[in-house]
């Protein structure tokens, strides 16, 4: 299921870390939003949380490659 709407997440971060994060994202040709969304998906996966828009693609590959 594809996400249809977005919600804003506001957070406070040290300006020095923010700049370093943005520079790293730019160097990797990614937006900070893309990286944060991936980090959130990874965190949810680590903790076994499922949600309606979770992709089923790649789930078997991750399960099969786990030690």
C-alpha positions in Angstrom: 0.0 0.0 0.0 1.4 3.4 -1.0 1.4 6.3 1.4 -1.2 8.9 0.2 -0.8 11.7 2.7 2.1 13.1 4.5 2.4 14.4 8.1 5.0 16.8 9.4 7.5 15.8 12.0 9.2 18.7 13.7 12.3 18.2 15.8 15.0 20.2 17.4 18.6 19.5 16.6 22.0 21.1 17.3 22.7 23.5 14.3 26.2 22.0 13.9 24.8 18.5 13.6 22.1 19.7 11.3 24.6 21.3 8.9 26.8 18.1 8.9 23.7 15.9 8.3 22.6 18.1 5.4 26.1 18.2 3.9 26.3 14.4 4.1 22.9 14.0 2.5 23.8 16.3 -0.3 27.1 14.3 -0.9 25.0 11.2 -1.2 22.5 12.8 -3.5 19.7 12.3 -1.0 17.4 14.8 0.7 17.4 14.9 4.5 13.7 13.9 4.4 14.5 10.7 2.4 17.2 9.8 5.0 15.0 10.4 8.0 12.1 8.4 6.4 14.5 5.5 5.9 15.8 5.7 9.4 12.2 5.6 10.8 11.4 2.6 8.6 14.6 0.8 9.8 13.8 1.7 13.5 10.3 0.3 13.1 11.6 -2.9 11.5 14.2 -3.3 14.3 11.4 -3.3 16.8 9.0 -5.5 14.8 6.4 -2.8 14.3 4.1 -3.2 11.4 2.0 -0.5 9.8 -0.5 -0.3 7.0 1.8 1.2 4.4 4.7 -1.2 5.0 6.1 -2.6 1.8 5.9 -6.4 1.4 8.7 -6.3 -1.2 12.1 -7.2 0.2 10.6 -8.6 3.4 11.5 -12.2 2.5 15.0 -11.2 1.4 15.7 -9.6 4.8 14.3 -12.6 6.7 16.3 -15.1 4.6 19.5 -13.2 5.0 19.2 -12.8 8.8 21.7 -14.9 10.8 
